[in-house]
Every structure is written in structure tokens, then in C-alpha cells.
Amino acid sequence: MKRNFLKITLALVIAFATFSCDKDFNSVGSDIIGEDHFNFEKYEVQNLVAYSKATGAVQSNNLPVNAFGIYDNPAFGTTTASFVTQLELTRTYDRPEKIIGENITFKPTDSVYLYVPYFSKDTKVVDENTNLRIFKLDSIYGDKNTTFDLKIYENGYFLNNFSAADDFLNSQKHYSDEANKFDVNIVGSQLNTSSNILQNTNFKFNSDEIVLYKSKLLDDGTYVFVDKDGVTLTSQGDVSARVIKDRMTPGMWINLDKNIIKNRILDAALNGNLYNNNVFKEYFKGLYFKTQQTSAGSGAMAMLDFSKGYVIVQYHSDLSSTDASGNVVINNNKRVLKMNFGGNTVNLINHAKSAAYQNALTTSNTSAGDEKLYVKGSDGSTAFIDLFGPVAPGETIPTELQILRDNNWLINDAFLIFYVDKASMSNPLIAEPNRILLFDATNNRPLVDYTVDRTVAANLKYSKYNLGGIVELEDVDNGRAVKYKIRITNQIRNILNNTDETLNKNIRLGLSITENINLSSNAFLKTPIIINTEEIKFTPIGNVLSPLGTILYGSNVAPINEDKKLKLQIFYTKPN
């Protein structure tokens, strides 16, 4: 590209911040970033090439939170997320006959269940009829009123800590597309076979508080609710009269098959399989939560912290003891074994792309740039932005970059501004990401601006708010996303001040979704992204966590959308 092609235009800018005031999230970032650049002059970069690339399968083991369920996104397609976890004993059993007991049985009052709490907020309101607290679920995407099929199995595929392929020198990696490894290694039959279909074939995320009421077992084998003195309630259907014995925040509560758990875990204690957690994990390799959509458009997806989950086994058994007279006494009592979700985990994700999304990725143009940028988390897609254009024949750096360096400006601020394709994202079933993240795609590391921004807020979603990337919404109730603005001041300073020609390639940025802005580590891509001859092997781990996506205007837009074109604005002061 010839230098005389460039017409560097300078503009004196005094802009005043006029932002929407969203109650929860979006206004903070825009207010901090602002548009008050005082008397700084503004330069808008002429040469930006932005395009989308499919991410493919991503490393998805041992994530801090996991996607779970079905998300039918009209813009991107259907994402199905399953989960595998090991279990860990809360105590070990070197002499199980003295703790677990013998002659193990389940009485009608016994149960085996698992519980995983949802992210929720207590509204501080109590239902007058039920005495239950009312909660609002967080991080649930899709139609919360629809259901999906959930099957829970014993996992038969052992999750190693270290990779056998690397002679156990490196940590084991598992990827989002490895469902087949677990499907072919299922042990036994389904565990969640309760007659309550909300626990299996019609599972849904319920916002109700989970309570256990005081009850007793009658001689005929039925339960009845009782008052605080143990007297049977006259009206068994009057929820307000029941005595609450225990209460938990909304979560996944699922009864498991008692006989299978007895055979696989309780009876196995006498064979030494509960001696310690290493032995236990070799024997019982964990649980596989397999999800499946029941009909087109059904299901919802939640972000879950499975590490807060556990399995409770309530049973009866005989324990022998010796009384003061030396006689052996056998007591048959109720006992409890607890297992936490812990050890190694894998998030299994399958994404069936919509036709428009698939076509956009297939036709993406790394030379001319794309009209639309498709950015989706997990195994979705990443947008890449090449700054300042290509390198002309006979030169070592892009022409525009050289001109900017020659100007020797003092850089006061710099922003990349992404405008949302509102028409493509208008469907209310599309959950729009609250935050997007730029990263150094050449070196697979965070931007300088990310690293130097140490701001922390009570709501962690606001952390690193000087960096930006927080969605700006329409100034109406339930307004949709308008744009994202990200500060890259220090990154641009470093590029312009760089005189080492070996570093001149550091002008490709990657754009991803982030579920957690505070996570700076990377996850491996199963297959590297190839751009020309360069490989990109990683994606930010915050991108792996998110099932969401957005469609943004790119660098090669139609004339009618010129005002929504991707922009890199640099605010500067001329040298004396």
C-alpha cells in the first residue's frame, strides 16, 4: 500500500459522555471509559482488517464453572452441554465394618440424592402461603420454562491427573468434543430413574427454595407431615402449616437409584474400595451428566459451580460394640455417607451451528475483512483484527504504522469500538454477552491494558472497568446491546514506540467473549487456528466458560453501514 493513499485527517474533538443508565451492569464501563478527551486531537486508523474464525474444540477440563443444559440460540444454533465429574469421599474407611457397618439396608425413610446449587439471589421476599423464600436465578440462558432430558450414569472412563501420552510429565488435557469417550464407557444403567419426571426426562431449572419438612413414617409405609411435637397435621396439603426441618437455596436436587449405589459404593467398602480417595476414584470413576434436547427450541442452559455439589447416601446398617459387661451389642441405626464433587472434571459441548453462522465462518475473508464479526464463546468462534494493514513490498512494517511512528505523537488514549448488528441480535431469546475481551493474538497473552488495570469492584463483573468491553444498551427498558468499547491505549503506545523489527508483527488482536474478566489464563485449542502461516493455539479461558455470542459489524461493511464500521480511535498530543 502506497503512503500517498493515506490521507491522515486530524480533528479537534470535545465530546461529552452521553450514556444509557442500565440498572445492573452496562453503565459502569461506559461511564469510566467516557468520551471526554478534552482538547486532544483524534486520529481514526484507516486500515483495519477484521474477520471471524471458528475456534473448534477447546480444552474444557477442570474449569472453575461449567455450562450445563441446552441453549437454542436463534442467531448461532443449538449448544448442548454435558458434564463429567469425579467424586471424593469426605472421610475414608480403613475399617469400613466399624464405620459403614454391616447388613446394609435401605428403609423407607432413607434416600440417596445429589444436590448442586444454582447461582441465585435472595430477593428477601417470603411467600405468604408457603413460607418459602423467593429467589431469582442468575446465569440461566434460553427459555427457562422449557425442559430437556437429563440422564445420569456412573462414568467408566478414568480421568487421569497427568497425560499418559507425555509419560505422565504434563497435565492431562480433555477437550469439549470428547463425549464419545464417556458414552462408550458408561457403567450399568441410568441412576436418576425417579417417577418425578422433573428429575430426568423433563428436567428444568427451578427457582424454588428447596425445603425438607418434618415428617414421620406410618405403619403402612406412607409418610405424613407432622407439627413440631410430632402430631400428624390435619391438612396434609396445607404447605403453610408444615414445619421446615432444613432449607437450601435453589439447585439441582435429584434422587439416585438406591440399589445401584448400595451395590457400587456401600458394599464395595468391605472390599477396601473406600480406603482412600485415590483407591476410590480408580474404582468408582465418577458421574456423567448427559443432556439431550427433547424437541426443537426446548431447554435452557445454566452456568454451574459443580464443585459446590455433593451426593448424600442415607442408609441403615449394623454396628457392633461392647457394653460395660463385655457383651457384644449390635445396633441398627441410620447412617450417612457424603461424597463431594471434586477431583477432575470435563465439560462436554456440542454445537450445531445455524446456517447463517456456518456460512459466515466458511466465507470469512482474512484479506479484505468481513462485513459481520461472529464472536461466540466455548467451541464457537473468535474475531481477529489486523491493525494498520498489510506490509507493502520492500517494507518491513505496514505503511500506516510507519507514518504514525514518524509523527512521534504522545498517545493519550486509544479505543476499539465495536457496533452490534442489532437486526441479527434482536430476538429476545438471544442472551447478549455483558462483556467482550481483546487479547494479543500474536503472543497468546493479555493486552498490556488488561495487565495494568487492577481495578476491583464488589461485583466482580465490574473488575478491570478501565479496560472496558462492557456492553452499552439502548436507553429503554430491556434495551438491547448497541456497542462495546475497549481501551487499548498502552497496547498502541507499545506498538508505536517499538523499534525492534522482530516485534513488528505484534499487531493482531483477538476478540472473544468472557464469562469472567478476572481470569487471565489460556486454554488450548484442540486444532490450532491457521491465519496465513501463523498458528493460534490458545483461547482465553473466560471464553471457554461462556455459551453466549454476539454479531458485530466488521471492517468491510456496506456503505449504508459505514457509521457502524469497526473503529480504532487514537487521541494524541503533538510534540512541541
C-alpha positions as CSV (number, residue, x, y, z in Angstrom):
1,M,0.0,0.0,0.0
2,K,1.4,3.4,-1.0
3,R,1.9,6.1,1.5
4,N,0.1,8.7,-0.6
5,F,-3.0,6.6,-0.4
6,L,-3.3,7.6,3.2
7,K,-5.0,10.9,4.0
8,I,-4.3,11.4,7.6
9,T,-7.1,13.5,9.0
10,L,-6.8,15.4,12.2
11,A,-9.9,16.5,14.2
12,L,-10.2,18.6,17.3
13,V,-12.6,16.7,19.5
14,I,-14.5,17.8,22.5
15,A,-17.1,15.1,23.2
16,F,-19.4,14.7,26.2
17,A,-20.4,11.4,27.6
18,T,-24.0,10.5,26.9
19,F,-24.6,7.0,28.1
20,S,-27.6,4.9,28.9
21,C,-28.0,4.2,32.6
22,D,-28.6,0.5,33.0
23,K,-29.5,-0.6,36.5
24,D,-27.2,-3.6,36.7
25,F,-24.1,-3.7,34.6
26,N,-23.6,-1.8,31.4
27,S,-23.4,1.8,32.5
28,V,-20.4,1.5,34.7
29,G,-17.9,0.6,32.0
30,S,-19.1,3.3,29.6
31,D,-19.0,6.0,32.3
32,I,-15.5,5.0,33.3
33,I,-14.2,4.9,29.7
34,G,-16.1,8.0,28.8
35,E,-15.8,10.2,25.7
36,D,-14.3,13.3,27.4
37,H,-11.0,13.6,25.6
38,F,-10.6,17.3,26.4
39,N,-8.6,19.1,23.7
40,F,-6.8,16.0,22.4
41,E,-6.7,15.6,18.7
42,K,-8.2,12.4,17.2
43,Y,-6.9,10.1,14.5
44,E,-9.0,7.3,13.1
45,V,-7.0,4.4,11.8
46,Q,-7.5,3.9,8.1
47,N,-6.5,0.3,7.7
48,L,-8.3,-2.4,9.9
49,V,-9.0,-5.9,8.7
50,A,-11.3,-7.9,10.9
51,Y,-12.6,-11.4,10.3
52,S,-14.0,-14.4,12.1
53,K,-12.5,-17.9,12.6
54,A,-14.0,-21.0,14.0
55,T,-12.5,-21.9,17.4
56,G,-13.2,-25.6,17.2
57,A,-13.0,-27.9,20.2
58,V,-11.5,-26.3,23.3
59,Q,-9.7,-27.6,26.4
60,S,-12.6,-28.0,28.9
61,N,-11.3,-29.9,31.9
62,N,-11.2,-28.6,35.4
63,L,-12.9,-25.3,34.6
64,P,-14.0,-23.0,37.5
65,V,-17.6,-23.0,36.3
66,N,-19.3,-25.2,33.7
67,A,-22.1,-24.8,31.1
68,F,-24.9,-27.3,31.6
69,G,-28.0,-27.9,29.6
70,I,-29.4,-26.9,26.2
71,Y,-29.2,-23.4,24.7
72,D,-31.1,-22.9,21.5
73,N,-29.8,-19.6,20.1
74,P,-31.6,-18.3,17.0
75,A,-28.5,-16.5,15.8
76,F,-25.9,-19.2,16.3
77,G,-27.6,-22.6,16.7
78,T,-28.1,-25.1,19.4
79,T,-25.5,-25.8,22.1
80,T,-25.7,-28.9,24.2
81,A,-23.5,-29.1,27.3
82,S,-22.9,-32.2,29.4
83,F,-20.6,-32.8,32.4
84,V,-18.4,-35.4,34.0
85,T,-17.0,-35.2,37.5
86,Q,-15.1,-37.4,39.9
87,L,-16.4,-37.9,43.4
88,E,-14.4,-37.5,46.6
89,L,-15.1,-39.1,50.0
90,T,-15.5,-36.7,52.9
91,R,-13.9,-39.3,55.1
92,T,-12.1,-42.5,54.3
93,Y,-12.7,-46.0,55.6
94,D,-9.7,-48.1,56.6
95,R,-12.0,-50.3,58.7
96,P,-15.4,-50.0,57.0
97,E,-17.1,-52.6,59.1
98,K,-16.6,-50.2,62.1
99,I,-18.0,-47.2,60.3
100,I,-20.0,-48.2,57.3
101,G,-21.4,-51.1,59.1
102,E,-22.7,-54.5,58.0
103,N,-26.0,-55.8,56.8
104,I,-26.6,-52.6,54.9
105,T,-30.3,-51.9,54.1
106,F,-32.4,-49.0,52.9
107,K,-35.6,-48.3,54.9
108,P,-38.4,-46.2,53.5
109,T,-37.0,-43.1,55.4
110,D,-33.6,-43.5,53.7
111,S,-32.7,-41.8,50.4
112,V,-29.8,-41.2,48.0
113,Y,-29.7,-37.8,46.3
114,L,-27.4,-35.3,44.8
115,Y,-27.5,-31.5,45.1
116,V,-25.8,-28.8,43.1
117,P,-26.8,-25.2,43.9
118,Y,-27.6,-22.7,41.2
119,F,-26.3,-19.2,41.1
120,S,-29.2,-17.2,42.6
121,K,-30.1,-14.1,44.5
122,D,-32.3,-14.0,47.6
123,T,-35.0,-11.3,46.9
124,K,-35.6,-11.1,50.7
125,V,-39.3,-11.8,50.0
126,V,-41.1,-14.6,51.6
127,D,-44.2,-16.2,50.0
128,E,-47.1,-15.8,52.5
129,N,-48.7,-19.1,51.5
130,T,-45.7,-21.4,51.6
131,N,-43.3,-19.5,53.9
132,L,-40.6,-20.1,51.2
133,R,-38.1,-17.5,50.3
134,I,-38.3,-16.3,46.7
135,F,-35.1,-16.4,44.7
136,K,-34.0,-15.1,41.3
137,L,-31.8,-17.4,39.3
138,D,-28.7,-16.0,37.7
139,S,-26.7,-17.1,34.6
140,I,-29.6,-19.0,33.0
141,Y,-29.9,-18.7,29.3
142,G,-32.7,-19.7,26.9
143,D,-36.3,-20.4,27.6
144,K,-36.4,-21.2,31.4
145,N,-39.9,-22.6,31.0
146,T,-38.9,-25.5,28.7
147,T,-37.3,-28.8,29.7
148,F,-34.6,-31.1,28.4
149,D,-33.7,-34.8,29.0
150,L,-31.1,-35.5,31.7
151,K,-29.6,-38.9,32.3
152,I,-27.0,-39.5,35.0
153,Y,-24.7,-42.5,34.7
154,E,-21.7,-43.9,36.5
155,N,-18.7,-42.9,34.5
156,G,-16.3,-45.7,33.4
157,Y,-13.6,-43.6,31.8
158,F,-10.8,-42.7,34.3
159,L,-9.8,-39.1,34.4
160,N,-6.0,-39.0,34.9
161,N,-4.2,-36.1,36.5
162,F,-1.4,-36.5,34.1
163,S,-1.1,-37.5,30.4
164,A,0.0,-41.0,29.6
165,A,0.9,-39.7,26.1
166,D,3.5,-37.5,27.7
167,D,4.9,-40.1,30.1
168,F,2.8,-38.5,32.8
169,L,5.0,-35.4,32.8
170,N,2.3,-33.0,31.8
171,S,-1.2,-32.4,33.0
172,Q,-4.0,-34.3,31.2
173,K,-6.0,-32.3,28.7
174,H,-9.6,-33.1,27.8
175,Y,-11.5,-31.3,25.1
176,S,-15.1,-30.2,24.6
177,D,-15.7,-32.7,21.8
178,E,-14.8,-35.9,23.7
179,A,-18.3,-37.1,24.6
180,N,-17.8,-40.4,22.8
181,K,-15.1,-41.4,25.3
182,F,-17.7,-41.3,28.0
183,D,-20.6,-42.6,26.0
184,V,-18.8,-45.9,25.3
185,N,-17.6,-46.3,28.9
186,I,-20.9,-45.9,30.8
187,V,-21.2,-48.4,33.7
188,G,-24.5,-50.0,34.4
189,S,-27.9,-48.4,34.0
190,Q,-29.2,-44.9,34.5
191,L,-29.1,-43.6,38.1
192,N,-31.8,-40.9,38.0
193,T,-34.9,-43.0,37.4
194,S,-37.3,-41.3,39.8
195,S,-41.0,-41.3,38.9
196,N,-40.7,-37.5,39.2
197,I,-40.0,-36.6,35.5
198,L,-38.6,-33.2,36.5
199,Q,-35.6,-35.2,37.6
200,N,-34.9,-36.9,34.3
201,T,-36.9,-36.7,31.1
202,N,-38.4,-33.3,31.8
203,F,-35.6,-31.6,33.7
204,K,-35.8,-27.8,34.1
205,F,-34.0,-25.2,36.3
206,N,-36.4,-24.5,39.1
207,S,-36.1,-21.2,41.1
208,D,-38.0,-22.6,44.2
209,E,-36.2,-22.8,47.5
210,I,-35.6,-26.5,48.5
211,V,-37.1,-27.4,51.8
212,L,-37.3,-30.6,53.9
213,Y,-40.4,-30.8,56.1
214,K,-40.7,-32.6,59.4
215,S,-42.5,-35.9,58.8
216,K,-42.9,-39.5,60.1
217,L,-43.4,-42.9,58.6
218,L,-46.7,-44.7,59.4
219,D,-47.0,-48.5,59.7
220,D,-48.5,-48.8,56.3
221,G,-45.3,-47.4,54.8
222,T,-46.6,-43.9,53.9
223,Y,-45.2,-40.6,55.0
224,V,-47.2,-37.9,56.8
225,F,-46.3,-34.3,57.7
226,V,-46.3,-33.5,61.4
227,D,-46.2,-30.5,63.6
228,K,-43.3,-29.6,65.9
229,D,-44.5,-32.1,68.5
230,G,-44.7,-34.9,66.0
231,V,-48.5,-34.9,65.7
232,T,-49.9,-35.6,62.3
233,L,-51.1,-32.5,60.5
234,T,-54.9,-32.4,59.9
235,S,-54.5,-30.9,56.5
236,Q,-51.6,-32.6,54.7
237,G,-52.0,-30.2,51.7
238,D,-51.6,-27.1,53.8
239,V,-48.0,-26.1,53.0
240,S,-48.0,-23.2,55.4
241,A,-48.7,-25.5,58.3
242,R,-45.7,-27.7,57.7
243,V,-42.6,-27.5,59.9
244,I,-39.4,-26.8,57.9
245,K,-36.6,-29.1,59.1
246,D,-34.0,-27.9,56.6
247,R,-33.8,-25.4,53.7
248,M,-31.4,-24.9,50.8
249,T,-31.1,-22.4,48.0
250,P,-32.4,-23.4,44.6
251,G,-30.4,-26.1,42.9
252,M,-30.4,-29.4,41.2
253,W,-31.9,-32.0,43.5
254,I,-32.0,-35.5,42.0
255,N,-32.7,-38.8,43.7
256,L,-30.4,-41.7,42.6
257,D,-31.1,-45.4,42.5
258,K,-30.6,-46.7,46.0
259,N,-29.8,-50.3,45.0
260,I,-27.2,-49.3,42.4
261,I,-25.5,-47.0,44.9
262,K,-25.6,-49.8,47.6
263,N,-24.0,-52.3,45.2
264,R,-21.4,-50.0,43.7
265,I,-20.4,-48.0,46.8
266,L,-21.6,-49.2,50.2
267,D,-21.0,-52.9,49.5
268,A,-17.6,-52.1,47.9
269,A,-16.4,-50.6,51.2
270,L,-15.9,-54.1,52.6
271,N,-13.5,-54.8,49.7
272,G,-11.3,-51.9,50.5
273,N,-12.5,-49.6,47.7
274,L,-13.2,-46.8,50.1
275,Y,-9.8,-47.0,51.8
276,N,-8.7,-43.6,50.4
277,N,-9.7,-41.2,47.6
278,N,-7.1,-42.5,45.2
279,V,-8.4,-46.0,45.5
280,F,-12.0,-44.8,45.4
281,K,-11.5,-42.8,42.2
282,E,-9.9,-45.8,40.5
283,Y,-12.9,-48.0,41.5
284,F,-15.8,-45.5,41.1
285,K,-14.7,-43.1,38.3
286,G,-17.4,-40.5,38.9
287,L,-20.7,-39.3,37.4
288,Y,-21.7,-38.5,33.8
289,F,-24.5,-35.9,33.4
290,K,-25.7,-36.4,29.9
291,T,-28.1,-33.8,28.4
292,Q,-30.3,-34.1,25.3
293,Q,-32.8,-31.8,23.7
294,T,-36.3,-33.3,23.7
295,S,-37.7,-31.1,20.9
296,A,-36.6,-28.2,18.7
297,G,-36.3,-24.9,20.7
298,S,-36.7,-26.6,24.1
299,G,-34.3,-26.4,27.0
300,A,-32.2,-23.8,28.9
301,M,-28.6,-23.6,29.9
302,A,-27.1,-22.7,33.3
303,M,-23.6,-21.8,34.4
304,L,-22.9,-24.0,37.4
305,D,-20.2,-24.3,40.0
306,F,-20.3,-28.1,40.3
307,S,-17.6,-28.0,43.0
308,K,-20.3,-27.0,45.4
309,G,-22.3,-30.2,44.7
310,Y,-22.4,-33.4,46.6
311,V,-24.1,-36.8,47.0
312,I,-25.8,-37.9,50.2
313,V,-26.3,-41.6,50.9
314,Q,-28.7,-42.3,53.8
315,Y,-28.9,-46.0,54.9
316,H,-29.2,-48.3,57.9
317,S,-26.6,-50.8,59.0
318,D,-25.4,-52.9,61.9
319,L,-22.6,-51.7,64.1
320,S,-21.3,-53.9,66.9
321,S,-20.0,-52.6,70.2
322,T,-19.1,-54.0,73.6
323,D,-21.0,-52.9,76.7
324,A,-19.7,-52.4,80.2
325,S,-20.3,-56.1,80.9
326,G,-18.3,-57.2,78.0
327,N,-21.3,-58.3,75.9
328,V,-21.4,-57.6,72.2
329,V,-24.2,-55.3,71.3
330,I,-25.4,-54.8,67.7
331,N,-27.2,-51.6,66.9
332,N,-29.0,-51.0,63.6
333,N,-29.1,-47.2,63.0
334,K,-29.4,-44.7,60.3
335,R,-26.1,-43.6,58.9
336,V,-24.9,-41.0,56.3
337,L,-22.1,-41.2,53.7
338,K,-21.3,-37.9,51.9
339,M,-19.3,-37.6,48.7
340,N,-18.3,-34.2,47.2
341,F,-18.0,-33.4,43.6
342,G,-14.3,-33.0,43.3
343,G,-11.1,-34.1,41.5
344,N,-11.1,-33.9,37.7
345,T,-14.0,-32.7,35.6
346,V,-14.8,-32.3,31.9
347,N,-17.4,-30.1,30.2
348,L,-18.6,-31.8,27.0
349,I,-20.1,-29.4,24.5
350,N,-21.7,-30.0,21.1
351,H,-22.7,-27.0,19.0
352,A,-24.9,-27.4,15.9
353,K,-24.4,-24.2,14.0
354,S,-27.2,-22.3,12.3
355,A,-26.9,-22.0,8.5
356,A,-26.1,-18.3,8.7
357,Y,-23.4,-18.8,11.3
358,Q,-21.8,-21.7,9.4
359,N,-21.9,-19.7,6.2
360,A,-20.3,-16.7,7.8
361,L,-17.4,-18.8,9.1
362,T,-17.0,-20.6,5.8
363,T,-16.8,-17.4,3.7
364,S,-14.7,-15.4,6.1
365,N,-12.1,-13.3,4.3
366,T,-8.7,-12.7,6.0
367,S,-7.5,-10.3,3.3
368,A,-10.5,-8.0,2.7
369,G,-12.1,-8.5,6.1
370,D,-15.7,-9.4,6.9
371,E,-18.9,-7.3,7.0
372,K,-20.0,-9.1,10.2
373,L,-17.9,-10.5,13.0
374,Y,-19.3,-13.6,14.7
375,V,-17.9,-13.9,18.2
376,K,-19.1,-16.9,20.3
377,G,-17.7,-18.5,23.4
378,S,-16.8,-22.1,24.1
379,D,-16.3,-24.1,20.9
380,G,-17.6,-21.2,18.8
381,S,-15.6,-18.5,17.0
382,T,-13.1,-15.7,17.6
383,A,-12.7,-12.4,15.7
384,F,-9.3,-11.2,14.7
385,I,-8.3,-7.7,14.0
386,D,-5.2,-6.9,11.9
387,L,-4.1,-3.3,12.7
388,F,-2.7,-0.9,10.2
389,G,-2.9,-3.0,7.1
390,P,-0.5,-5.3,5.2
391,V,3.2,-4.8,4.7
392,A,4.0,-3.3,1.3
393,P,6.6,-5.0,-0.9
394,G,10.1,-3.9,0.1
395,E,9.0,-2.6,3.5
396,T,9.1,-4.3,6.9
397,I,6.1,-2.8,8.6
398,P,2.7,-1.5,7.5
399,T,2.8,1.9,5.8
400,E,0.3,3.4,8.2
401,L,2.1,2.2,11.2
402,Q,5.4,3.8,9.9
403,I,3.6,7.1,9.4
404,L,2.2,7.1,12.9
405,R,5.6,6.3,14.3
406,D,7.2,9.1,12.3
407,N,4.7,11.6,13.8
408,N,6.1,10.9,17.2
409,W,2.7,11.7,18.9
410,L,2.1,11.5,22.6
411,I,-0.7,8.9,22.8
412,N,-3.3,10.0,25.4
413,D,-6.0,7.3,24.7
414,A,-6.9,4.7,22.2
415,F,-10.1,2.6,21.7
416,L,-11.5,-0.1,19.6
417,I,-15.3,0.4,19.1
418,F,-17.5,-2.5,18.0
419,Y,-21.1,-1.9,17.0
420,V,-23.7,-4.6,17.4
421,D,-25.7,-5.8,14.4
422,K,-29.0,-5.1,16.2
423,A,-31.1,-6.7,13.5
424,S,-29.3,-10.1,13.8
425,M,-29.4,-9.9,17.6
426,S,-33.0,-8.7,18.1
427,N,-34.6,-12.0,19.1
428,P,-35.3,-11.8,22.9
429,L,-34.3,-15.4,23.3
430,I,-30.7,-14.4,22.4
431,A,-28.8,-13.6,25.6
432,E,-26.3,-10.9,24.8
433,P,-22.9,-11.1,26.5
434,N,-22.2,-8.5,29.1
435,R,-18.6,-8.3,28.2
436,I,-16.1,-9.0,25.5
437,L,-12.3,-9.2,25.7
438,L,-9.4,-8.3,23.4
439,F,-6.2,-10.3,23.7
440,D,-2.8,-10.3,22.0
441,A,-3.3,-13.0,19.3
442,T,0.3,-12.9,18.2
443,N,1.7,-13.8,21.5
444,N,-1.3,-15.6,23.1
445,R,-1.4,-13.3,26.1
446,P,-3.5,-10.5,27.6
447,L,-3.2,-6.9,26.3
448,V,-0.9,-4.6,28.2
449,D,-4.1,-2.6,29.2
450,Y,-5.6,-5.7,30.7
451,T,-2.5,-6.3,32.8
452,V,-2.1,-2.8,34.1
453,D,-5.7,-2.4,35.0
454,R,-6.0,-3.6,38.6
455,T,-9.4,-2.1,39.4
456,V,-11.6,-4.3,41.5
457,A,-15.3,-3.9,42.3
458,A,-17.7,-5.6,44.8
459,N,-19.5,-7.1,41.8
460,L,-16.6,-8.9,40.1
461,K,-18.2,-8.3,36.7
462,Y,-17.1,-4.7,37.0
463,S,-13.5,-5.5,37.7
464,K,-11.0,-4.0,35.2
465,Y,-13.6,-1.4,34.3
466,N,-11.0,1.0,32.9
467,L,-10.4,-1.6,30.2
468,G,-14.0,-1.5,29.1
469,G,-15.6,-4.1,26.9
470,I,-18.8,-3.7,28.9
471,V,-22.0,-3.7,26.8
472,E,-23.8,-0.4,26.2
473,L,-27.5,-0.9,25.9
474,E,-30.4,1.1,24.4
475,D,-31.8,3.6,26.8
476,V,-35.1,1.8,27.2
477,D,-36.5,-0.9,29.4
478,N,-35.0,-4.2,28.5
479,G,-32.9,-2.4,25.9
480,R,-30.7,-4.4,23.5
481,A,-27.0,-4.1,23.0
482,V,-25.7,-1.2,21.0
483,K,-21.9,-1.3,21.1
484,Y,-18.8,-2.4,23.0
485,K,-15.8,-0.1,23.6
486,I,-12.4,-1.3,24.7
487,R,-9.4,0.8,25.8
488,I,-6.1,-0.3,24.2
489,T,-4.0,2.8,25.0
490,N,-1.0,1.1,26.4
491,Q,-1.0,-1.6,23.6
492,I,-1.0,1.1,21.0
493,R,1.8,3.0,22.8
494,N,3.9,-0.1,22.9
495,I,3.4,-0.7,19.2
496,L,4.2,2.8,18.1
497,N,7.2,3.0,20.4
498,N,8.6,-0.3,19.3
499,T,11.8,-0.1,17.3
500,D,12.6,-3.8,17.3
501,E,11.7,-5.1,13.9
502,T,11.3,-8.6,15.2
503,L,8.3,-7.4,17.2
504,N,6.5,-5.6,14.4
505,K,4.1,-8.4,13.9
506,N,2.5,-7.8,17.3
507,I,-0.4,-6.0,15.7
508,R,-3.0,-8.8,15.5
509,L,-5.6,-8.8,18.2
510,G,-8.2,-11.4,19.1
511,L,-11.7,-10.8,20.3
512,S,-13.6,-13.2,22.4
513,I,-16.5,-13.5,24.9
514,T,-15.6,-13.6,28.5
515,E,-17.6,-15.1,31.4
516,N,-15.1,-13.9,34.0
517,I,-12.9,-10.9,33.2
518,N,-10.6,-11.8,36.1
519,L,-9.3,-15.0,34.5
520,S,-6.2,-14.3,32.6
521,S,-5.0,-17.8,31.8
522,N,-5.4,-19.6,28.4
523,A,-7.0,-22.9,27.3
524,F,-5.6,-25.0,24.5
525,L,-7.4,-25.3,21.2
526,K,-7.6,-28.9,20.0
527,T,-6.7,-27.8,16.5
528,P,-4.8,-24.5,16.1
529,I,-6.3,-21.7,14.1
530,I,-4.2,-21.0,11.0
531,I,-4.1,-17.5,9.6
532,N,-1.8,-17.3,6.6
533,T,1.2,-19.3,8.0
534,E,0.7,-18.4,11.7
535,E,-0.8,-20.7,14.3
536,I,-3.0,-19.6,17.2
537,K,-3.0,-22.4,19.8
538,F,-4.9,-20.8,22.7
539,T,-8.1,-19.0,23.7
540,P,-8.7,-17.1,26.9
541,I,-10.2,-19.4,29.5
542,G,-13.0,-16.9,30.2
543,N,-14.1,-17.5,26.6
544,V,-14.3,-21.3,27.2
545,L,-16.7,-20.7,30.1
546,S,-19.3,-18.7,28.1
547,P,-22.0,-20.2,25.8
548,L,-23.0,-16.7,24.6
549,G,-22.2,-14.9,21.4
550,T,-22.7,-11.6,19.6
551,I,-22.7,-10.4,16.0
552,L,-20.7,-7.2,15.4
553,Y,-20.1,-5.0,12.3
554,G,-16.7,-5.6,10.9
555,S,-14.2,-3.7,8.8
556,N,-15.7,-4.4,5.3
557,V,-19.2,-3.0,5.6
558,A,-21.7,-1.8,3.0
559,P,-21.8,2.0,2.5
560,I,-25.2,2.2,4.3
561,N,-23.5,0.8,7.5
562,E,-20.4,3.0,7.3
563,D,-21.2,4.6,10.6
564,K,-21.2,1.2,12.3
565,K,-17.9,0.1,10.9
566,L,-15.3,-1.1,13.3
567,K,-13.2,1.8,14.5
568,L,-9.8,2.3,16.1
569,Q,-9.6,5.9,17.5
570,I,-6.4,7.3,18.8
571,F,-6.3,10.5,20.8
572,Y,-3.0,12.3,20.9
573,T,-1.0,15.4,21.5
574,K,1.5,16.7,19.0
575,P,5.1,17.1,20.2
576,N,6.4,20.6,20.9
